[in-house]
Amino acid sequence: MALSVPGYSPGFRKPPEVVRLRRKRARSRGAAASSPRGLTEPAARRAALVAGLPLRPFPAAGGRGGGSGGGPAAARRNPFARLDNRPRVAAEPPEGPAREQPEAPVPFLDSNQENDLLWEEKFPERTTVTELPQKHFAWKVILQRGLIISTRDENTASAKTSHVSFSEPDTPSSKSTELPVDWSIKTRLLFTSSQPFTWADHLKAQEEAQGLVQHCRATEVTLPKSIQDPKLSTELRCTFQQSLIYWLHPALSWLPLFPRIGADRKMAGKTSPWSNDATLQHVLMSDWSVSFTSLYNLLKTKLCPYFYVCTYQFTVLFRAAGLAGSDLITALISPTTRGLREAMRNEGIEFSLPLIKESGHKKETASGTSLGYGEEQAISDEDEEESFSWLEEMGVQDKIKKPDILSIKLRKEKHEVQMDHRPESVVLVKGINTFTLLNFLINSKSLVATSGPQAGLPPTLLSPVAFRGATMQMLKARSVNVKTQALSGYRDQFSLEITGPIMPHSLHSLTMLLKSSQSGSFSAVLYPHEPTAVFNICLQMDKVLDMEVVHKELTNCGLHPNTLEQLSQIPLLGKSSLRNVVLRDYIYNWRS
């Protein structure tokens, strides 16, 4: 039935084109029979060789057919060559002096010699991209990361040569002896080095106990610049144990309590006896409120540098005065919704939208002072009234349909609704308003999910220091040794993987430790919890702080002096966070 359909062809070519190809093949065979083997080849093969495509050579006469001499078998076309790469049958007019001379014969080469010739002549530096000056088609050979990718360009009519970099991926964005402060929570760190991480495995009982004591007593340990034999360094192994500790509330070993945003699938099917028990939910929230209040009091007295409140919808970062360049206690909430912001306004919590203000959406008075949301809305209402007053002066106010109150309200709220659940919705609360925020969060019914796997479960509290009701937890560390392919064969590649809620102080402590253990050279890939990346925005500061005074006031916050100095810096990463870190000769290259 298919053959009776007009225009149908069972192959990929139309019949006229198949006949044309067969005629040309017959002519090429006749020419090969009357000339020495290897002096003449089909046009497609010549074009491919000029373009640098490593095609297989034609089989010799003594191949599968077992014949000898220069018979038709010697010129048989390569069955693996593509027919659509042949030039058209129609002859092309000369386009320049170079086409007036006869084309030199192409010598016959075996596959290895052919590839060597292509690499040496066409790509001496392995970085050249060439497009052939063919009118109807051109082959482009791109060398990138050691792979050959062939593409066809039907529209190219002139020869041109460009260069493709054959080096490492994108250049890191900065170089420094220290990393910038990163306030996002990491879920995973992957360190790689040419030196082994065997010292991180199988800590002795005494070393583990010593690391716990060092953390609880906030013992300051300063490691040498380079450790000759890390596996025999007890001080290094104890400090490594100290760097993995964090504090958590609530602590339910069968439930993953971080991250909470988007964790319904991981928690599905887990036992949650409080989901349908109102009394048990009340007990859990009561204990959580005590722990939350304890953390805030530690923060207020500068005995805790910072902590996180992780709910199923948003995350809050509380920072002590003196950190991130602020002289007041600050709280950042991200992401937020219009409903949450409206509820905070109703509770009298004064806050700002830093990214919206930076974008110019927030109005300012003539004196340059920022307006609150209520003042801004009042001015907006006045502008709306004035916009229609000129119609009354002209006497045409009755002929123009004035927008109703609902339309005006929806238009005003359009921008606020659009930024919901986005990084631009981050909210900043400062000073005494953070205490009001504390009470708001404790009493807010939207803080806890009412349905789903997280129903009735209080938010997760994460802190670098102990607080009331907290449980000591450990980040998981695992070292792996693998073989990687190199130019000279195989080489050993060592990696160390850290998983868990990795807070800023842990990241800095681990990098300081690895700087000593790996002799100032390692690479790291960082995986941030995306909703917390916006915590790296630079906030508007009212005054410049004296860092010496700040460090003196936060001496007892439980952080290493070098870590405290880093967390006191003004954030520079904006809405992004560290993604890749490379340390070479004690110099950091990083990319966000």
N, C-alpha and C positions, 0 to 999 in steps of 0.2 A: 504493500500500500504506500510505503514511503517513497518508492521510486516513481510513483505516478504523480507526485506533487511537483508542480513546475518550480524550477529554481532550486530543487533539493539536491544536495551533494552529500554522500555518506562520509567524506573526509573533511579536512580542515581547509581545503583549497577548492576553488571553483574549477571546473573542467578546463577552461581555456588556459588558466595559469599552470595546471598540471602538465598539459601538452607543451607549453612553452618551456617549462623546466626540463622535460624529457628531451626536447630538441637540443637544448643547450648542453645537457649531459652527453648526448650522442656526439656533439661537436667536440667537446672536451676530451672524450675518449679517443676520437680520431686523431686529435692533435697529440695526445700522449703517446699513441702508438707510433707516430712518425718522429718523435724527439726523444732524447735521452731521459732516463728516469730522474726525476727531481728537478728538472729545469723548468717545468711548466706545472702550474697548479690552478685550480679553480679560483675565480675572482674572490669568492667568499673567504677562501683560506688566506689569500694574500692580504685582504683587508683586515682579517682577524689578527694576522701576525703583526701588521703595522700597528694595530691598536693595542697589541700587547696581550691578546687573549691566549692562554695556554691550551690550544686545541690539540687533540691527539693526532699524530701523523698518519698518513695513509699507509696501509699495510704493504709490505714488500711482496714481490712476486712469489717468494717462497713461503708465504704465510699459510693460512688455512687451506688455500687451494692447492698448495704444494707445487705450483708451476714455477717456471723459470723464464728469464728473459723479460722483455718489456711488453708483454701482452696486455690485454685489457684489464687483467686482474691487478696489474701494477698500478693502474691509475684509478682503481675503484674508489668512489667517493666514500669519505668517512661516514659510516651510518649514524654516528653520534653527533655529527654536525647538524645545526638547525637550518632548515631550508629558508626560513623567513629572514635569515641574516644575509642572504645573497643580494647583490645589487640587482637593479632592474635590468631587463634585457635591452631596453632602448639605450643607444649610445649617448654619451654625454659630450657636449662640445668642449673644446679646450678652454680653460679658464685662466691660463697664465703660462709663463715661460716654462714653469716646472712640468707642465703636462705635455709640452711639445716633444720632449725627449722620450724615447722608449723606456719602458719600465724594466728595471734590472731583474733577472731571474732570482727567485727565492730558493736557497739551498735546502735540500731535504735533511731534516734533523730528527733524531729520535726525541722522545718526550722529555727526557732529562736535559739534553742539550738545548732543546727548544726553550724550556722554562728558564735555564740559566741565561740564555741569550736575552730573553725578555727582561729579566731582572737587571742584567748588567747594562744593556743598551738603553732600554726605555725608562727604567726606574732606578737609576744609580743611587739615589738617596731615599728610595721607598716613600717618597712624598709627592709624587707628580700625578696630576689629573690631566688627561689628554682627551680632546674631542677631535675626531677626524674631520677633515674638510670635505665631506661627501655631501652632495646636494640632496639626496633622498634619505640618507640615514647616517648616523654617527654613533660610534661606540664610546662609551665613557667608562674608564676603569678608575675606580676610586679605591685607594689604599687607606684604610682606617683601622687602627688597632690590629694590624696584621692580617686582615681579611680582604678578599677581592670581591667587590660587588659590581656587577655589570648591569648597566641600564641603557635603554635605547632612546635616543632623542631624534625625533623625526623633523624637528624644526631648525636644527643647527645647520648653518650654511657657511660658517667661517671657522677657521682654526683658532683656538685660544687655549692657553695653558694657565692653570692656577695651582696653588699649593695647599695641601691639607696637613695640618699639624699631626705629627705622629708621637706626640709626647703624652704626658699624664692628662687626666681629666681637668675640668675647670680649675683655674688658679684660685687658691684660697684667698679670702678677702682681706686678710691682714696678717702681719707678722709682729710678734711681740714676745717678750720674756715671760709674760703672764697672760692668761686667758681673760676675756671680758666676763663680767658677772652674768650669770644666766639663772633667772628665777623660775624657769619652767621645771616641772617635775619630769624626770626621765623614767621610762619604763624598762629600758635596756641599754647597756653599754657593751660594746665589743672592742676590746683592745687587741692589737696585733703587734708582734715584735719579732725581731730576728733572734732574740734571747729567750730562753724558756721561762715559763711561769710556774715551774714545779714547786717553788717556795710557797705558793698560795694553796697547795693541797695538803690535806691531812695534818691539820694543826694538832700539836700535842695538847693534852689536857691542861697542862700548866700554862701553855701559851694562850689557849682560849680563855682561861680564867684570868690571866693577867690582862688580856685585852678588854674584858668586861670591866675589870676594876679601873683600868685607865680611862674608860669611857665614863663610868659613874662618877669618878673623881675629877673629870675634865683635866687629865694629866697632859701636859704639853710635851710632845715628843718631837725632837728635831733630828731628822736623819741626815747622814752625810750626803755630799753631792753625788757620790757614786759608791755603790756597795760592790765589793769585789766578788763575793760569793753569797748571793741572796739566800740560797737554800740553807746556809748555816747561820743566818742572821736571825737570832731570836727576837731582837728588837723590831726588825722589819715585820715578822709574822704577827707579833702582838699588835703592832700599829695597824696592820691590815685588818685584824679582827675588830679593832676599835673603830675603824672607818666604816664598817658594814652595819653598825647598830643604828636603829631608829626606834621611835616610840609610837604606839598605835592605840586608838580606841574607836569603837569596840573591837574586841579580838575574838573572832569566830573562825577557828582553824579550817572549817569545812567550806567557808565562803570566801571568795576573792573580794576583799574590801577596797581594793584600788586597781584600776580606776573605777569610778562609780558611774560616770557618764557613758552610756552605751553598753553597760555591763549586764543587761537583762538576759542576753543569750547565754553568757557564762554562768549566770546564777539560776537559770531555768532548771527545774528538777531538783534543786537543792532543798534540804529540809529547812523550813522556817516556821517553827511552832508559834511565833508571835503574830503571824499574818492575820489570824482570825481570833486572837485573844487580846481584847482591849486592855485587860489588867497587865499582861506581860508587856504590851507596848508602852503603857504608862511607866512601868518600872525601868525599861530600857531608856526612855527619854529622860527620866529623872536622873539616872546615872550619867547619861550623856551631858545633861545641863551642868552637873557638878564638874565634870571633866573640862568642859568648854570654859566655864568660869575660872577654873584653876589655871588654865592655859593663859587666859587673858590677864589675870593678875600677875603671872610670871612675866608676861610681855611688858606690862605696865611698869614693873619694877626693874626691867632690863636684866632679868635672870633667864629669859628665853628670847632668842634673837628673832624668831619668826615661827609661824605654824600655818598649816593649811586646814581648811574645812571643805571636805569634798562631798557634795550632795549629788543626787541623781540627775540634777538639772544644771548646776553651776558649781564653780569652785571659788573659794574665798582665800586670799593670801593676806594674813595679818603680819605686819612688820613693825619692829620696835623703832622708837625714835633714834635717829642716827644712821639707820641703814638706808641704802639707795639714795643718799644725799638729802634725806628729809629730816627736819628737826622735830617732827611730830609723828605719833603713831599713825600708820596708814593702813588702809584695807582696800584691796582691789578685788572686784567681783566680775567674773566672766564665765560664760556669756550670760547676758541678762535679757529679759523680755520687758515689754511695755507694762505688763501687769505687775511685775516685781518692782519696777521703778516707781510706778504709781503707788504701790503699797508702802514703799519706803518714804515717799513724799508725805503720805497721809500720817505716817508715824513721826513726822518732823525731822527726818534724817536729811541733813544737807549733804549733797554729793555733787560731783561733776562728771562729765563725760569727756575725758581727756582727748580722745581721738576725734570726737566731733568738734571740739573746740579748736583743735589744730587744723581741721578742714575748713574753718571759717563759718560753720553753721551756727555758732553761738554769738549772739549780738553783744556789743559792748556799748557802754554809755560814752558820752563825749569826753569824760574825764579819763577814760581808758579802763575803768574798773569793770570786771565781769558782772553780768547780771545773773541772778538766780532764775530758776525755771518759772516761778510765779511772776516775777517782774518782767521776764522776757515775754511771757504769754499775755500779760496785760498790755505791753507796748504793741504786741502783734494785733490784739483786739482793737486798739486805737487806730492803728494803721488801716485795719479793715474798714472801720467806720469812715475814716478820711477818704478812702479810695472811692466811696460812693457819694461823698458830699458835693463834689463838683457836678454830679448829675442833677442834684436839686437846684444848684445855682443856675443851670441851663434850663430848668423846667421840664426836663424829659425823664425824670425819675420814674414816672408811671409807665413809660413806654419801654423801659429796660427791665428785663426780668432779673431781679436781684437774687443771688444764691441764698437758699434757705440756711438756717442755723446748722442743720445736720450736715449739709454739704461742706460748709466752712470748717466744721469740726473734723470731718473726715480728711479734708485736705491738709489740715494742720497736723494730724496724727499720721499721715502717710509716711513721712520720713522716719518717724519713731518706730513704726511697725516694720519698715523695710530693714532696719539694722538689727532686729531681734535675732538672737542666736548667732550673731556674727562677731568677730573680734572688735569691730567698731562700737559694740554695745558695752564695752568694759566700763565699769563704774568705779570711781575713786572716792573714798570716804577718809576724812582726815580728822585728827585731834579728838575732841570729846565726842564727836559724832560716832566714833568707832564703838564707844560704850553703848550708845543708843542702838547701834547696829547689832551689838551682842544681844541685847534684850529682844530686839525684833526677831532675830534668828531663833532664839530659844522659844519664843511664843508663836512663831509663824507655823501655820498648818500646812503650808505648801512646801515646807522643808523636807517632809517625808512623803514618799510615794504612798498612795492609797490603794493601788492595785499593781499587779505584776509581781515578778520575783523579788523586787526590793520593797514590797509593801510592808510598812511598819518598822523598817530598819533605819536607825538613826544615821546621820552623816558620819563619814570617816574623819577622824582627827589625826593629823600627822605632825610630828614635832621632832626636832633634833635632840631635845632634852626630856627628862622624865617629868610627868605631871600626874595629878591625882587620877586614879583609875586607869592609868596607861599600862600597856603591856610591852615589854621589850621584844623587839623583833630583829631578825637578821636578813640582810640582803643575801641572795643566793649567788655564789661564785662557783665557776666551773672553768677549768683550763683544758685546752685541747691542743694536741700537736698534730699537724698535717704536713703532707708533702705537696709542694707547689712546683709547677713547671717553670724553669728558667732557661736562659739561652744555653747554658752549659750543662743542662740536665735537670735534675730535681734538687730542691733545697728544702730545708726544714722551715716551717712557718708555725709560730706559736701564737696562741690566742687565749684571751681571758674574757669570759662573758659574765657580766653582772646583771641580774634581773631583780625587779622589785620597784617600789616607789623610791627612786633615787632623787633625793633633795639636793639643793645647791651646795650645802656644806659637804655632803658625801662626795659629790663630783669633784670638788676642789681638793679634798683630802686624798682621794684616790689618784688624781693626777700628780699631786706632790709626791706621793709614795712611789708611783711608777717611774717618775722622773729619776729617782735615786736607784731603784732596783733594775731599770733597763738602761742605765748609763746614758740618760738624756735623749733616748730615741725610741719612739713608739708611734703608732697610729691608732685612732679611735673613731668609731662610728656611733653616734648618739641618736637615740630614738625618743623624742619628747612626747609627752601627753599633749596633743595639739591644743585643747582648750586653755592650757596654761602658758602657751608661748607668748601671749599678749601681755603677760606680767612683766615683760622686759621693756615696756615703753618708758620713755624718759618723761618724768613728771616735772611740772613747772615748780622751781624752788624759790622760796621767798627770800632766803639768805644763804650765803656760803658757810658751811659748817667747818669748825676747827677739828680736823681729823684726830689730833692728839687728845682733845677732850672727849670725843666720841669713843675712842678706843679705851680710854680710862674708865668711862662710865659703863661700858659693856664688857669689862674685863671678866666678870663672873657669869657671862651668858653661856659658857660651856663650849665655846669655839676656839680653835687654834688661832693665835694672833694673825697669822698669814691669811687664814680663811676669813677672819673678821675684817681684815683690811680689804679683801676683795669684795665682800658683801657690802662694804660701806661705799663703794664706787657708784657713780651714777650710771644706770643701765644705758647701753648703747645699741642693743640689738633690735629695738623697736618691737614690731609684732612678730618677729621671727626668733629662732633660738639656734644654738649651736648644733650643727649636723655632723661635721667632720672636723677632726683635729689631728694634726700631724706635728710631732715634736722631733726635730732634728738638731743635734748639737745644742740642746737646751733652748732652742728657739721654737716658739709655737707658730704654726700656720693653721688658721681656722677658717671655716666657711659656714655660713648660716643659711 
